[in-house]
Amino acid sequence: MMVGQYRAALEDIQFATQLDQNFVKGYLREAKCHIALGDISAASRSLLRVQNLEPHNPFLSTEKKNLEVLQHFSQEGDKAYEKKEYRQVVYCMDRALQQATSSNKLKLIKAECLAFLGRYKEAQNIANDILHIDSMNVDALYVRGMCLYYQDFIEKSYSHLQQVLKLAPDYSKALELYRRVKLLMAKKDEGNESFKNGRLQEAYKLYSCALEIDPSNVYTNAKLYFNRATVCFKISKLNKAVEDCTEAIKLDENYIKAYLRRAKCYMNLEMYEECVRDYETVYKKEPTRVHKQFLEEAKLELKKSKRKNFYKILGVDKTASEEEIKKAYRKRALLHHPDRHTNASEQERKEEEKKFKEVGEAYSVLSDPKKRERYDNGQDLEDMDGFGGGNVDPNHIFQCFFGGPGGGFRQSGFSGGHYSQFPGGFTFQFS
């Protein structure tokens, strides 16, 4: 008993009481062993023998109190377990284990509830300690399989549960979890196979079905949300991909892949501040060279987004050719030229003048290869030799682009106006 070998001690004590059935001290020791092992009914029988043989024994009341404490917290733990109040169960088991120091049953109830609470390492340590002594303990194997399942080691969990059911085919909790694991493995694998073969809509449905199997499996569901987000990214449903990445991060705040995927979605959605925030989180968690590069690129795009977007002003892609830029300028310059809006309200005329000027600024930069390169690299417009700011003369660009008075418009496919001279240059008068 002093070295904690209560089962061995119990065998000796029971042999002693068989030799002397009136051995009161032996029955007291027997009760102590049963309490330490968590066997409430056996401890009650031993103490009843002491009560009958020596009702005024000074140690009888002490052991009765110890048994009452064990019984109370065991019963309260059972009630809390039925209500799925797992924190309360752990508390009750801790109190009960102060008496039943060698009760594997109570330890494994505590371990199971720790697993339900997400405290997997603690639960595994308890199960491993018991399996080290008793490798065929089905309750410990079940708890370890359960912990592996909730930590997304699905295949290892599956093997453990198979072993449990070989030893105890009627173990209902293990059988229920085994079926859930098997179904989840199947749906996840089917989804992965569909994704690899390019059947993206099918993969999306399979991942969605897998997510419904067990909402409490945090880490597996985080991966399923990420997988589904990847499908959404592939089919250009970027907002949905962001939502699924966000769900994955809620389940696992250290899920780097989910942050990276969401940041990429934000980049494509031109939500640069959100993109930078995600890359900052990633770099803080994993300060690698690649992650630093991603962060710097996102910051550059954020900086570029805060200035005028000349590509949008002209209505062209960033990969537009020189000819496409010229055509876009023709169209936008003619559309927003102030002379075309002489009959509009003052506010509308001012708005068109502003747009006309921006079109000129855009063309002045994007039509020059060196300026365009510097613009694309995120260099401040003020540093572009004076060609990015407010000193661009849109009328001068317009005149240079279309030529002088006369046939320039006919060559560009436009007619119905004429140039008028004014101090300092020409302006085009629309008919």
Order of alpha helices (4+ residues) and beta strands (2+ residues): alpha-alpha-alpha-alpha-alpha-alpha-alpha-alpha-alpha-alpha-alpha-alpha-alpha-alpha-alpha-alpha-alpha-alpha-alpha-alpha-alpha-alpha-beta-beta
